[in-house]
Structure formats: structure tokens, C-alpha cells
Amino acid sequence: MSITPVPRVGVIVVAAGSGTRLGAGAPKAFVGIDGSSILRHALSGVFAAPLAQVVIVAPAGREGDALSEALATAGDRRELVSVVAGGDTRQASVAAGLAALWADVEVVLVHDAARALTPADVFERVIAAIDGGAAGAIPVLPVIDTLKRVTGDEIVAAVDRAELAAAQTPQGFRRDVLDTAYAAAAADFTDDAALVAESGHPVAAVPGHPLAFKITTAADLDRARHLLAEPAPHPAAHLGGVPALPRVGVGTDVHAFGGEGTLWLAGLEWAGEAPLSGHSDGDAVAHAIVDALLAAAGLGDIGTHFGTDHPEYAGAHADAFLTRTVALLGEAGWRVGNVSVQVQANRPRFSARRAEAERTLSAALGGAPVSVSATTTDGLGFTGRGEGVSAFAVALVVPA
């Protein structure tokens, strides 16, 4: 049995952002780019870089999801991975990551998961600069655009771009330098290089990479998806000698009203409505969609991947289930075509929030179209008696 050597490099992957500006209805790190999440793509670059301890800083309550993404990507480096909950600010999140580093770590790299396509050679350049004697080093790109200083709606001066550069991550530092800077920090800084510079240490610049752009807005996400898009498979493409054709799956889920808290259904919180009971949040709509997608791809059912033997999904909401399902499909060579789901319940009333539910579910599935319909059962059965909710989904998957 081989033993993984203890690395002298540690990478803190900051993935605790809410993603408000992205508008995808989920924490940014768990939004899908293609068949995989932003976090999984970021970790692919981290694990392709030189050997390092990897500490992922995740949104509080999503540590289990982050660990699942990491373990699916780490290969033989699984023993080097841990997850901690983030703080209220980026600086607090990095501090939480620092506290989780092993004593053997001498060089610390802080990397934003939102820079998901950063190539491994950027990590290598930063590490080389620290090993060469720099207290800190960050990757940068020259500023290409003409810059102006603006007050209100008036241009007041031109800005010489010759001395300007756009900072990227990973930003690397000697462990002792970064620990000391954080211990002495009296204010919040926009990045770790600024914090270290404030403590009196020069920070070196190394060449960055155009692919290391930060996914912040919907346009950035579209750019990442375009860069990762591959040509559609040739019609003659096949799996195991059988033509790779679209496949359809059916899923269903049922939950009774009960428990504490508020109702979560179709990825939305319904204030004032009785909650559904279940291992997670009881979202019958999301669970039916998961079952349909897994069935279409031949990957088992929801119990296989999210059952009670997976405690990390206790209390989890729709985005966690759907994002992970998209990743599972991607690993198996499939992507979501579209989904249709019908809800059977006396309450809540879906008509006013149907479009919102469709947008939320679609975002969690990486943008695949989702249609939601709702009906009552004219007083028949347990749904008619108001005892719970049932949902039925049909999903189409196509070769990735």
C-alpha cells in the first residue's frame, strides 16, 4: 500500500461565495458549466498542479457537497483534501482555510474557485517564484483596454495602462508571511496580495493566463461554457457498438407534510406553507427530476446516490441534488436535453411562481429547459386529502 507523501504546498480553494451577481439560483461554486460544476473544474486544475494539501472553503451547510465534488476529482490525492465552512467575508474564509493547513505546509496558494479554467502551469509559476525567494507572487495579465478616470458621467483624465495589470489567482505566499499578515490584519482587503503588501512584503508578478478569468456574471458563465463546448458527436458515434441516441427516463417522488421549518418545492421556499418530511428538504419535484435523469442515463436511482447512507445530503435543497446529478451524467457521457415535471397537490398554488420555479430548476441543471405543470386530484387520494405532494418527471438526455 503506497502512502501519499506530506506536501510542502497547500492550496486554499475559496468557494464560499453566494453567486448573487451570477443569478444562477445556487452558490456559485455548485453551478454547472457543462456536465460539471464550477468547483469541479477548478479542482481539476488544482489536482493537475504540483502535489499539495487542498483545503476547500465552502458555504456553511454545503461542506458535504464540496467534499463530494473533490473526492470525485482528486484521484490518488483524496487523502490530501479537507473542507471547512467559509466566513462572512472572503478574508474570513481564507483565514478559516489557513487554520486547516498542516504544520508541514511552507508555501500557501489561495485560489478562487470562480477562476475555474485556470491551467495547472499558472500554479507552477507561482510556486516557482516563491521557491526563488519571493515572499509572495501573483499571476497577472496586461491591461489591454484604454482606461479613463471618470467622475459621474464625465471623463476627467486618461490612465496610463503601461504600469497596470489585472490580478488573477492562485496567489502564493510563504506560509509564515501569510500567517503573520492575517494575524495583524486590521481591515478587509480585496485580495491576499494587498494584505501581504500592507504588512510590508513585496509581491512578485508572474505571467497569468487568459483562461484564468473569473466567472462573476452570466456572460462570464456563457464564455466558460463556450470555451468548454465540444463539437456535437458524429451521428455514427456509438457506445459499446450501439448508436449513441437520446434516451428518456421517468421519475416519481412522494413526500408527506410534516416536520419543522418551511416548505421547499421545485427549488423554491414557500413561506407560510407546511414543510414536507424527508431525509433532505422533501422537495418532491427536484427528487422526481433526479430520478428521471438517472434513469435515462442508466445510472440507478436517487437512493443510490443521495439516500440516507449519504449524510452530507441531510437537509440539502434542490440545487445540491440537481447540480450533482448533472455532474454524474457528464461523467457518464450524457448531458440534459430537457425535463418536464408535473406536481400533484392541493397546495401550494403554483400558478404565480411557475416561471420562477422553471428558471431555478433550469439554472441548477446548467441551463437545460425545464417545464413545470401542476394539478389537483379532485379530492382523491392522499394528495386530494392534503396529506402530501407527489411529482412525476420525464427527462431527455443526449450524448455529451
Contacts in CASP RR format, 6 or more apart in sequence:
PFRMAT RR
TARGET T0000
AUTHOR 0000-0000-0000
METHOD contacts of the structure
MODEL  1
MSITPVPRVGVIVVAAGSGTRLGAGAPKAFVGIDGSSILRHALSGVFAAP
LAQVVIVAPAGREGDALSEALATAGDRRELVSVVAGGDTRQASVAAGLAA
LWADVEVVLVHDAARALTPADVFERVIAAIDGGAAGAIPVLPVIDTLKRV
TGDEIVAAVDRAELAAAQTPQGFRRDVLDTAYAAAAADFTDDAALVAESG
HPVAAVPGHPLAFKITTAADLDRARHLLAEPAPHPAAHLGGVPALPRVGV
GTDVHAFGGEGTLWLAGLEWAGEAPLSGHSDGDAVAHAIVDALLAAAGLG
DIGTHFGTDHPEYAGAHADAFLTRTVALLGEAGWRVGNVSVQVQANRPRF
SARRAEAERTLSAALGGAPVSVSATTTDGLGFTGRGEGVSAFAVALVVPA
4 76 0 8 1.000
4 77 0 8 1.000
4 79 0 8 1.000
4 80 0 8 1.000
5 51 0 8 1.000
6 102 0 8 1.000
6 104 0 8 1.000
7 51 0 8 1.000
7 52 0 8 1.000
7 53 0 8 1.000
7 80 0 8 1.000
7 104 0 8 1.000
7 105 0 8 1.000
8 104 0 8 1.000
8 105 0 8 1.000
8 106 0 8 1.000
8 107 0 8 1.000
9 50 0 8 1.000
9 51 0 8 1.000
9 52 0 8 1.000
9 53 0 8 1.000
9 105 0 8 1.000
9 106 0 8 1.000
9 107 0 8 1.000
9 108 0 8 1.000
9 109 0 8 1.000
9 127 0 8 1.000
10 52 0 8 1.000
10 53 0 8 1.000
10 54 0 8 1.000
10 55 0 8 1.000
10 101 0 8 1.000
10 105 0 8 1.000
10 107 0 8 1.000
10 108 0 8 1.000
10 109 0 8 1.000
11 46 0 8 1.000
11 49 0 8 1.000
11 52 0 8 1.000
11 53 0 8 1.000
11 54 0 8 1.000
11 55 0 8 1.000
11 108 0 8 1.000
11 109 0 8 1.000
11 110 0 8 1.000
11 111 0 8 1.000
11 123 0 8 1.000
11 170 0 8 1.000
12 55 0 8 1.000
12 57 0 8 1.000
12 94 0 8 1.000
12 97 0 8 1.000
12 98 0 8 1.000
12 101 0 8 1.000
12 108 0 8 1.000
12 109 0 8 1.000
12 110 0 8 1.000
12 111 0 8 1.000
13 39 0 8 1.000
13 42 0 8 1.000
13 43 0 8 1.000
13 46 0 8 1.000
13 54 0 8 1.000
13 55 0 8 1.000
13 56 0 8 1.000
13 57 0 8 1.000
13 111 0 8 1.000
13 113 0 8 1.000
14 57 0 8 1.000
14 90 0 8 1.000
14 93 0 8 1.000
14 94 0 8 1.000
14 110 0 8 1.000
14 111 0 8 1.000
14 112 0 8 1.000
14 113 0 8 1.000
15 27 0 8 1.000
15 28 0 8 1.000
15 29 0 8 1.000
15 39 0 8 1.000
15 42 0 8 1.000
15 56 0 8 1.000
15 57 0 8 1.000
15 58 0 8 1.000
15 59 0 8 1.000
15 66 0 8 1.000
15 113 0 8 1.000
16 27 0 8 1.000
16 29 0 8 1.000
16 57 0 8 1.000
16 58 0 8 1.000
16 59 0 8 1.000
16 60 0 8 1.000
16 85 0 8 1.000
16 86 0 8 1.000
16 87 0 8 1.000
16 90 0 8 1.000
16 93 0 8 1.000
17 27 0 8 1.000
17 28 0 8 1.000
17 29 0 8 1.000
17 59 0 8 1.000
18 27 0 8 1.000
18 28 0 8 1.000
18 59 0 8 1.000
19 26 0 8 1.000
19 27 0 8 1.000
19 28 0 8 1.000
19 31 0 8 1.000
21 216 0 8 1.000
21 217 0 8 1.000
22 28 0 8 1.000
22 31 0 8 1.000
22 215 0 8 1.000
22 216 0 8 1.000
22 217 0 8 1.000
22 218 0 8 1.000
22 220 0 8 1.000
22 221 0 8 1.000
23 218 0 8 1.000
23 363 0 8 1.000
24 31 0 8 1.000
24 218 0 8 1.000
24 221 0 8 1.000
24 363 0 8 1.000
24 364 0 8 1.000
25 31 0 8 1.000
25 319 0 8 1.000
25 360 0 8 1.000
25 363 0 8 1.000
25 364 0 8 1.000
26 319 0 8 1.000
26 323 0 8 1.000
26 363 0 8 1.000
26 364 0 8 1.000
27 59 0 8 1.000
27 62 0 8 1.000
27 319 0 8 1.000
28 38 0 8 1.000
28 113 0 8 1.000
28 114 0 8 1.000
28 215 0 8 1.000
29 37 0 8 1.000
29 38 0 8 1.000
29 39 0 8 1.000
29 42 0 8 1.000
29 58 0 8 1.000
29 59 0 8 1.000
29 66 0 8 1.000
29 113 0 8 1.000
29 114 0 8 1.000
30 37 0 8 1.000
30 38 0 8 1.000
30 39 0 8 1.000
30 62 0 8 1.000
30 65 0 8 1.000
30 69 0 8 1.000
30 319 0 8 1.000
30 320 0 8 1.000
30 323 0 8 1.000
31 37 0 8 1.000
31 38 0 8 1.000
31 221 0 8 1.000
31 323 0 8 1.000
31 363 0 8 1.000
31 364 0 8 1.000
31 366 0 8 1.000
32 38 0 8 1.000
32 323 0 8 1.000
32 326 0 8 1.000
32 327 0 8 1.000
32 366 0 8 1.000
33 41 0 8 1.000
33 116 0 8 1.000
33 215 0 8 1.000
33 221 0 8 1.000
33 224 0 8 1.000
33 225 0 8 1.000
33 228 0 8 1.000
33 366 0 8 1.000
34 225 0 8 1.000
34 228 0 8 1.000
34 229 0 8 1.000
34 330 0 8 1.000
34 335 0 8 1.000
34 400 0 8 1.000
35 326 0 8 1.000
35 327 0 8 1.000
35 329 0 8 1.000
35 330 0 8 1.000
35 331 0 8 1.000
35 335 0 8 1.000
35 366 0 8 1.000
35 400 0 8 1.000
36 326 0 8 1.000
36 327 0 8 1.000
36 330 0 8 1.000
36 331 0 8 1.000
37 69 0 8 1.000
37 323 0 8 1.000
37 326 0 8 1.000
37 327 0 8 1.000
38 113 0 8 1.000
38 114 0 8 1.000
38 116 0 8 1.000
38 215 0 8 1.000
38 224 0 8 1.000
39 56 0 8 1.000
39 66 0 8 1.000
39 69 0 8 1.000
39 113 0 8 1.000
39 116 0 8 1.000
40 69 0 8 1.000
40 72 0 8 1.000
40 73 0 8 1.000
40 327 0 8 1.000
41 116 0 8 1.000
41 117 0 8 1.000
41 224 0 8 1.000
41 228 0 8 1.000
42 111 0 8 1.000
42 112 0 8 1.000
42 113 0 8 1.000
42 114 0 8 1.000
42 115 0 8 1.000
42 116 0 8 1.000
42 118 0 8 1.000
43 54 0 8 1.000
43 56 0 8 1.000
43 69 0 8 1.000
43 70 0 8 1.000
43 73 0 8 1.000
43 74 0 8 1.000
43 113 0 8 1.000
44 73 0 8 1.000
45 118 0 8 1.000
45 119 0 8 1.000
45 120 0 8 1.000
45 123 0 8 1.000
46 52 0 8 1.000
46 54 0 8 1.000
46 111 0 8 1.000
46 123 0 8 1.000
47 54 0 8 1.000
47 73 0 8 1.000
47 74 0 8 1.000
47 75 0 8 1.000
47 77 0 8 1.000
48 120 0 8 1.000
49 120 0 8 1.000
49 123 0 8 1.000
49 124 0 8 1.000
49 127 0 8 1.000
50 123 0 8 1.000
50 124 0 8 1.000
50 127 0 8 1.000
51 77 0 8 1.000
51 80 0 8 1.000
52 80 0 8 1.000
52 109 0 8 1.000
53 80 0 8 1.000
53 82 0 8 1.000
53 101 0 8 1.000
53 102 0 8 1.000
53 105 0 8 1.000
54 70 0 8 1.000
54 74 0 8 1.000
54 77 0 8 1.000
54 80 0 8 1.000
54 81 0 8 1.000
54 82 0 8 1.000
55 82 0 8 1.000
55 83 0 8 1.000
55 84 0 8 1.000
55 97 0 8 1.000
55 100 0 8 1.000
55 101 0 8 1.000
56 66 0 8 1.000
56 67 0 8 1.000
56 70 0 8 1.000
56 81 0 8 1.000
56 82 0 8 1.000
56 83 0 8 1.000
56 84 0 8 1.000
56 113 0 8 1.000
57 83 0 8 1.000
57 84 0 8 1.000
57 85 0 8 1.000
57 86 0 8 1.000
57 87 0 8 1.000
57 93 0 8 1.000
57 94 0 8 1.000
57 96 0 8 1.000
57 97 0 8 1.000
58 64 0 8 1.000
58 65 0 8 1.000
58 66 0 8 1.000
58 83 0 8 1.000
58 84 0 8 1.000
58 85 0 8 1.000
58 86 0 8 1.000
59 85 0 8 1.000
59 86 0 8 1.000
60 85 0 8 1.000
60 86 0 8 1.000
60 87 0 8 1.000
61 85 0 8 1.000
62 320 0 8 1.000
63 83 0 8 1.000
63 84 0 8 1.000
63 85 0 8 1.000
63 312 0 8 1.000
64 83 0 8 1.000
64 312 0 8 1.000
64 313 0 8 1.000
65 312 0 8 1.000
65 316 0 8 1.000
65 320 0 8 1.000
65 323 0 8 1.000
65 324 0 8 1.000
66 83 0 8 1.000
67 81 0 8 1.000
67 83 0 8 1.000
67 312 0 8 1.000
68 312 0 8 1.000
68 324 0 8 1.000
69 327 0 8 1.000
70 78 0 8 1.000
70 81 0 8 1.000
70 83 0 8 1.000
71 78 0 8 1.000
71 81 0 8 1.000
72 327 0 8 1.000
72 331 0 8 1.000
74 80 0 8 1.000
74 81 0 8 1.000
82 100 0 8 1.000
84 96 0 8 1.000
84 97 0 8 1.000
84 99 0 8 1.000
84 100 0 8 1.000
85 96 0 8 1.000
86 92 0 8 1.000
86 93 0 8 1.000
86 96 0 8 1.000
87 93 0 8 1.000
87 96 0 8 1.000
89 188 0 8 1.000
90 188 0 8 1.000
91 182 0 8 1.000
91 185 0 8 1.000
91 188 0 8 1.000
91 189 0 8 1.000
91 195 0 8 1.000
94 110 0 8 1.000
94 182 0 8 1.000
94 192 0 8 1.000
95 182 0 8 1.000
98 108 0 8 1.000
98 178 0 8 1.000
98 179 0 8 1.000
98 182 0 8 1.000
101 108 0 8 1.000
101 175 0 8 1.000
105 175 0 8 1.000
106 174 0 8 1.000
106 175 0 8 1.000
107 127 0 8 1.000
107 130 0 8 1.000
107 131 0 8 1.000
107 172 0 8 1.000
107 173 0 8 1.000
107 174 0 8 1.000
107 175 0 8 1.000
108 172 0 8 1.000
108 173 0 8 1.000
108 174 0 8 1.000
108 175 0 8 1.000
108 178 0 8 1.000
109 123 0 8 1.000
109 126 0 8 1.000
109 127 0 8 1.000
109 169 0 8 1.000
109 170 0 8 1.000
109 171 0 8 1.000
109 172 0 8 1.000
110 169 0 8 1.000
110 170 0 8 1.000
110 171 0 8 1.000
110 172 0 8 1.000
110 173 0 8 1.000
110 178 0 8 1.000
110 192 0 8 1.000
111 118 0 8 1.000
111 123 0 8 1.000
111 169 0 8 1.000
111 170 0 8 1.000
111 171 0 8 1.000
112 169 0 8 1.000
112 214 0 8 1.000
114 214 0 8 1.000
114 215 0 8 1.000
114 216 0 8 1.000
115 168 0 8 1.000
115 169 0 8 1.000
115 212 0 8 1.000
115 213 0 8 1.000
115 214 0 8 1.000
115 215 0 8 1.000
116 215 0 8 1.000
116 224 0 8 1.000
117 211 0 8 1.000
117 212 0 8 1.000
117 213 0 8 1.000
117 224 0 8 1.000
117 227 0 8 1.000
117 228 0 8 1.000
118 168 0 8 1.000
118 169 0 8 1.000
118 170 0 8 1.000
118 209 0 8 1.000
118 211 0 8 1.000
118 212 0 8 1.000
119 209 0 8 1.000
119 211 0 8 1.000
119 212 0 8 1.000
121 209 0 8 1.000
122 139 0 8 1.000
122 168 0 8 1.000
122 170 0 8 1.000
122 206 0 8 1.000
122 208 0 8 1.000
122 209 0 8 1.000
122 212 0 8 1.000
123 170 0 8 1.000
125 137 0 8 1.000
125 139 0 8 1.000
125 206 0 8 1.000
125 207 0 8 1.000
125 208 0 8 1.000
126 137 0 8 1.000
126 138 0 8 1.000
126 139 0 8 1.000
126 170 0 8 1.000
126 171 0 8 1.000
126 172 0 8 1.000
126 206 0 8 1.000
127 172 0 8 1.000
128 206 0 8 1.000
129 136 0 8 1.000
129 137 0 8 1.000
129 172 0 8 1.000
129 204 0 8 1.000
129 206 0 8 1.000
130 136 0 8 1.000
130 137 0 8 1.000
130 172 0 8 1.000
130 173 0 8 1.000
130 174 0 8 1.000
134 202 0 8 1.000
134 203 0 8 1.000
134 204 0 8 1.000
135 173 0 8 1.000
135 174 0 8 1.000
135 177 0 8 1.000
135 196 0 8 1.000
135 201 0 8 1.000
135 202 0 8 1.000
135 203 0 8 1.000
136 171 0 8 1.000
136 172 0 8 1.000
136 173 0 8 1.000
136 174 0 8 1.000
136 177 0 8 1.000
136 193 0 8 1.000
136 196 0 8 1.000
136 201 0 8 1.000
136 202 0 8 1.000
136 203 0 8 1.000
136 204 0 8 1.000
137 171 0 8 1.000
137 172 0 8 1.000
137 173 0 8 1.000
137 203 0 8 1.000
137 204 0 8 1.000
137 205 0 8 1.000
137 206 0 8 1.000
138 167 0 8 1.000
138 168 0 8 1.000
138 169 0 8 1.000
138 171 0 8 1.000
138 172 0 8 1.000
138 191 0 8 1.000
138 193 0 8 1.000
138 203 0 8 1.000
138 204 0 8 1.000
138 205 0 8 1.000
138 206 0 8 1.000
139 167 0 8 1.000
139 168 0 8 1.000
139 169 0 8 1.000
139 170 0 8 1.000
139 171 0 8 1.000
139 205 0 8 1.000
139 206 0 8 1.000
139 207 0 8 1.000
139 208 0 8 1.000
139 209 0 8 1.000
139 212 0 8 1.000
140 165 0 8 1.000
140 166 0 8 1.000
140 167 0 8 1.000
140 168 0 8 1.000
140 205 0 8 1.000
140 206 0 8 1.000
140 207 0 8 1.000
140 208 0 8 1.000
141 165 0 8 1.000
141 166 0 8 1.000
141 168 0 8 1.000
141 207 0 8 1.000
141 208 0 8 1.000
141 209 0 8 1.000
141 210 0 8 1.000
142 161 0 8 1.000
142 164 0 8 1.000
142 165 0 8 1.000
142 166 0 8 1.000
143 161 0 8 1.000
143 164 0 8 1.000
143 165 0 8 1.000
143 166 0 8 1.000
144 161 0 8 1.000
145 161 0 8 1.000
146 158 0 8 1.000
146 161 0 8 1.000
147 158 0 8 1.000
147 159 0 8 1.000
147 161 0 8 1.000
147 164 0 8 1.000
148 155 0 8 1.000
148 157 0 8 1.000
148 158 0 8 1.000
148 159 0 8 1.000
149 155 0 8 1.000
149 156 0 8 1.000
149 157 0 8 1.000
149 158 0 8 1.000
149 159 0 8 1.000
150 156 0 8 1.000
165 205 0 8 1.000
167 191 0 8 1.000
167 193 0 8 1.000
168 208 0 8 1.000
168 209 0 8 1.000
168 212 0 8 1.000
168 213 0 8 1.000
168 214 0 8 1.000
169 191 0 8 1.000
169 212 0 8 1.000
171 191 0 8 1.000
171 192 0 8 1.000
171 193 0 8 1.000
172 178 0 8 1.000
172 192 0 8 1.000
173 181 0 8 1.000
173 192 0 8 1.000
173 196 0 8 1.000
177 196 0 8 1.000
177 199 0 8 1.000
177 201 0 8 1.000
178 192 0 8 1.000
178 196 0 8 1.000
180 199 0 8 1.000
181 192 0 8 1.000
181 195 0 8 1.000
181 196 0 8 1.000
181 198 0 8 1.000
181 199 0 8 1.000
181 201 0 8 1.000
182 195 0 8 1.000
184 199 0 8 1.000
185 195 0 8 1.000
185 198 0 8 1.000
189 195 0 8 1.000
189 198 0 8 1.000
193 203 0 8 1.000
196 203 0 8 1.000
197 203 0 8 1.000
211 227 0 8 1.000
213 220 0 8 1.000
213 223 0 8 1.000
214 220 0 8 1.000
215 221 0 8 1.000
215 224 0 8 1.000
230 400 0 8 1.000
233 244 0 8 1.000
233 399 0 8 1.000
235 243 0 8 1.000
236 243 0 8 1.000
237 243 0 8 1.000
237 244 0 8 1.000
237 399 0 8 1.000
238 244 0 8 1.000
239 399 0 8 1.000
244 399 0 8 1.000
245 399 0 8 1.000
246 337 0 8 1.000
246 396 0 8 1.000
246 397 0 8 1.000
246 398 0 8 1.000
246 399 0 8 1.000
247 296 0 8 1.000
247 297 0 8 1.000
247 298 0 8 1.000
247 334 0 8 1.000
247 396 0 8 1.000
247 397 0 8 1.000
247 398 0 8 1.000
248 296 0 8 1.000
248 394 0 8 1.000
248 395 0 8 1.000
248 396 0 8 1.000
248 397 0 8 1.000
249 292 0 8 1.000
249 293 0 8 1.000
249 295 0 8 1.000
249 296 0 8 1.000
249 394 0 8 1.000
249 395 0 8 1.000
249 396 0 8 1.000
249 397 0 8 1.000
250 291 0 8 1.000
250 292 0 8 1.000
250 295 0 8 1.000
250 392 0 8 1.000
250 393 0 8 1.000
250 394 0 8 1.000
250 395 0 8 1.000
251 288 0 8 1.000
251 289 0 8 1.000
251 291 0 8 1.000
251 292 0 8 1.000
251 295 0 8 1.000
251 392 0 8 1.000
251 393 0 8 1.000
251 394 0 8 1.000
251 395 0 8 1.000
252 288 0 8 1.000
252 291 0 8 1.000
252 390 0 8 1.000
252 391 0 8 1.000
252 392 0 8 1.000
252 393 0 8 1.000
253 284 0 8 1.000
253 285 0 8 1.000
253 287 0 8 1.000
253 288 0 8 1.000
253 291 0 8 1.000
253 302 0 8 1.000
253 390 0 8 1.000
253 391 0 8 1.000
254 284 0 8 1.000
254 388 0 8 1.000
254 389 0 8 1.000
254 390 0 8 1.000
254 391 0 8 1.000
255 276 0 8 1.000
255 277 0 8 1.000
255 278 0 8 1.000
255 282 0 8 1.000
255 283 0 8 1.000
255 284 0 8 1.000
255 287 0 8 1.000
255 388 0 8 1.000
255 389 0 8 1.000
256 276 0 8 1.000
256 277 0 8 1.000
256 382 0 8 1.000
256 387 0 8 1.000
256 388 0 8 1.000
257 274 0 8 1.000
257 275 0 8 1.000
257 276 0 8 1.000
257 277 0 8 1.000
257 386 0 8 1.000
257 387 0 8 1.000
257 388 0 8 1.000
257 389 0 8 1.000
258 274 0 8 1.000
258 275 0 8 1.000
258 276 0 8 1.000
258 277 0 8 1.000
259 275 0 8 1.000
259 277 0 8 1.000
260 275 0 8 1.000
261 275 0 8 1.000
262 269 0 8 1.000
262 270 0 8 1.000
262 271 0 8 1.000
262 272 0 8 1.000
262 273 0 8 1.000
262 275 0 8 1.000
263 269 0 8 1.000
263 270 0 8 1.000
263 272 0 8 1.000
263 273 0 8 1.000
263 274 0 8 1.000
263 275 0 8 1.000
263 276 0 8 1.000
263 348 0 8 1.000
264 270 0 8 1.000
264 275 0 8 1.000
264 276 0 8 1.000
264 281 0 8 1.000
264 282 0 8 1.000
264 283 0 8 1.000
264 317 0 8 1.000
264 318 0 8 1.000
265 276 0 8 1.000
265 283 0 8 1.000
265 284 0 8 1.000
265 285 0 8 1.000
265 343 0 8 1.000
265 348 0 8 1.000
265 389 0 8 1.000
266 283 0 8 1.000
266 285 0 8 1.000
266 286 0 8 1.000
266 318 0 8 1.000
266 341 0 8 1.000
266 343 0 8 1.000
266 350 0 8 1.000
266 353 0 8 1.000
266 357 0 8 1.000
266 360 0 8 1.000
266 361 0 8 1.000
266 372 0 8 1.000
267 283 0 8 1.000
267 285 0 8 1.000
267 286 0 8 1.000
267 317 0 8 1.000
267 318 0 8 1.000
267 319 0 8 1.000
267 357 0 8 1.000
267 360 0 8 1.000
267 361 0 8 1.000
267 364 0 8 1.000
268 353 0 8 1.000
268 356 0 8 1.000
268 357 0 8 1.000
268 360 0 8 1.000
270 348 0 8 1.000
273 347 0 8 1.000
273 348 0 8 1.000
275 281 0 8 1.000
275 282 0 8 1.000
276 282 0 8 1.000
276 283 0 8 1.000
276 284 0 8 1.000
276 388 0 8 1.000
276 389 0 8 1.000
279 306 0 8 1.000
279 307 0 8 1.000
279 308 0 8 1.000
279 313 0 8 1.000
279 314 0 8 1.000
279 315 0 8 1.000
280 287 0 8 1.000
280 306 0 8 1.000
280 313 0 8 1.000
280 314 0 8 1.000
280 315 0 8 1.000
280 316 0 8 1.000
280 317 0 8 1.000
280 320 0 8 1.000
280 321 0 8 1.000
281 315 0 8 1.000
281 316 0 8 1.000
281 317 0 8 1.000
281 318 0 8 1.000
283 317 0 8 1.000
283 318 0 8 1.000
283 321 0 8 1.000
284 343 0 8 1.000
284 389 0 8 1.000
284 390 0 8 1.000
284 391 0 8 1.000
285 318 0 8 1.000
285 341 0 8 1.000
285 343 0 8 1.000
285 357 0 8 1.000
285 361 0 8 1.000
285 372 0 8 1.000
285 391 0 8 1.000
285 393 0 8 1.000
286 317 0 8 1.000
286 318 0 8 1.000
286 321 0 8 1.000
286 322 0 8 1.000
286 361 0 8 1.000
286 364 0 8 1.000
287 302 0 8 1.000
287 321 0 8 1.000
287 391 0 8 1.000
288 341 0 8 1.000
288 391 0 8 1.000
288 392 0 8 1.000
288 393 0 8 1.000
289 322 0 8 1.000
289 325 0 8 1.000
289 339 0 8 1.000
289 341 0 8 1.000
289 361 0 8 1.000
289 365 0 8 1.000
289 370 0 8 1.000
289 393 0 8 1.000
289 395 0 8 1.000
290 302 0 8 1.000
290 306 0 8 1.000
290 321 0 8 1.000
290 322 0 8 1.000
290 325 0 8 1.000
291 301 0 8 1.000
291 302 0 8 1.000
291 393 0 8 1.000
292 339 0 8 1.000
292 341 0 8 1.000
292 393 0 8 1.000
292 394 0 8 1.000
292 395 0 8 1.000
293 325 0 8 1.000
293 326 0 8 1.000
293 329 0 8 1.000
293 336 0 8 1.000
293 339 0 8 1.000
293 395 0 8 1.000
293 397 0 8 1.000
294 300 0 8 1.000
294 301 0 8 1.000
294 302 0 8 1.000
294 304 0 8 1.000
294 305 0 8 1.000
294 325 0 8 1.000
294 328 0 8 1.000
295 301 0 8 1.000
295 395 0 8 1.000
296 334 0 8 1.000
296 395 0 8 1.000
296 396 0 8 1.000
296 397 0 8 1.000
297 328 0 8 1.000
297 329 0 8 1.000
297 332 0 8 1.000
297 334 0 8 1.000
297 397 0 8 1.000
298 332 0 8 1.000
299 305 0 8 1.000
299 328 0 8 1.000
299 329 0 8 1.000
299 332 0 8 1.000
302 321 0 8 1.000
305 324 0 8 1.000
305 325 0 8 1.000
305 328 0 8 1.000
306 313 0 8 1.000
306 321 0 8 1.000
306 324 0 8 1.000
307 313 0 8 1.000
313 320 0 8 1.000
313 321 0 8 1.000
318 360 0 8 1.000
318 361 0 8 1.000
318 364 0 8 1.000
319 360 0 8 1.000
319 363 0 8 1.000
319 364 0 8 1.000
322 361 0 8 1.000
322 364 0 8 1.000
322 365 0 8 1.000
323 364 0 8 1.000
325 365 0 8 1.000
326 335 0 8 1.000
326 336 0 8 1.000
326 364 0 8 1.000
326 365 0 8 1.000
326 366 0 8 1.000
329 335 0 8 1.000
329 336 0 8 1.000
329 397 0 8 1.000
329 400 0 8 1.000
330 400 0 8 1.000
333 399 0 8 1.000
333 400 0 8 1.000
334 397 0 8 1.000
334 398 0 8 1.000
334 399 0 8 1.000
334 400 0 8 1.000
335 368 0 8 1.000
335 397 0 8 1.000
335 398 0 8 1.000
335 399 0 8 1.000
335 400 0 8 1.000
336 365 0 8 1.000
336 366 0 8 1.000
336 368 0 8 1.000
336 395 0 8 1.000
336 396 0 8 1.000
336 397 0 8 1.000
337 368 0 8 1.000
337 369 0 8 1.000
337 395 0 8 1.000
337 396 0 8 1.000
337 397 0 8 1.000
337 398 0 8 1.000
338 368 0 8 1.000
338 369 0 8 1.000
338 370 0 8 1.000
338 371 0 8 1.000
338 395 0 8 1.000
338 396 0 8 1.000
339 361 0 8 1.000
339 365 0 8 1.000
339 368 0 8 1.000
339 369 0 8 1.000
339 370 0 8 1.000
339 371 0 8 1.000
339 393 0 8 1.000
339 394 0 8 1.000
339 395 0 8 1.000
339 396 0 8 1.000
340 370 0 8 1.000
340 371 0 8 1.000
340 373 0 8 1.000
340 393 0 8 1.000
340 394 0 8 1.000
340 395 0 8 1.000
341 361 0 8 1.000
341 370 0 8 1.000
341 371 0 8 1.000
341 372 0 8 1.000
341 373 0 8 1.000
341 391 0 8 1.000
341 392 0 8 1.000
341 393 0 8 1.000
341 394 0 8 1.000
342 372 0 8 1.000
342 373 0 8 1.000
342 374 0 8 1.000
342 375 0 8 1.000
342 391 0 8 1.000
342 392 0 8 1.000
342 393 0 8 1.000
343 350 0 8 1.000
343 372 0 8 1.000
343 373 0 8 1.000
343 374 0 8 1.000
343 375 0 8 1.000
343 389 0 8 1.000
343 390 0 8 1.000
343 391 0 8 1.000
344 374 0 8 1.000
344 375 0 8 1.000
344 376 0 8 1.000
344 377 0 8 1.000
344 383 0 8 1.000
344 389 0 8 1.000
344 390 0 8 1.000
344 391 0 8 1.000
344 392 0 8 1.000
345 374 0 8 1.000
345 376 0 8 1.000
345 383 0 8 1.000
345 386 0 8 1.000
345 388 0 8 1.000
345 389 0 8 1.000
345 390 0 8 1.000
346 376 0 8 1.000
346 379 0 8 1.000
346 383 0 8 1.000
346 384 0 8 1.000
346 386 0 8 1.000
347 386 0 8 1.000
349 374 0 8 1.000
350 357 0 8 1.000
350 372 0 8 1.000
350 374 0 8 1.000
351 374 0 8 1.000
354 372 0 8 1.000
354 373 0 8 1.000
354 374 0 8 1.000
357 372 0 8 1.000
358 370 0 8 1.000
358 371 0 8 1.000
358 372 0 8 1.000
361 370 0 8 1.000
361 372 0 8 1.000
362 368 0 8 1.000
362 369 0 8 1.000
362 370 0 8 1.000
376 383 0 8 1.000
376 384 0 8 1.000
377 383 0 8 1.000
377 384 0 8 1.000
378 384 0 8 1.000
379 385 0 8 1.000
382 388 0 8 1.000
383 389 0 8 1.000
383 390 0 8 1.000
END
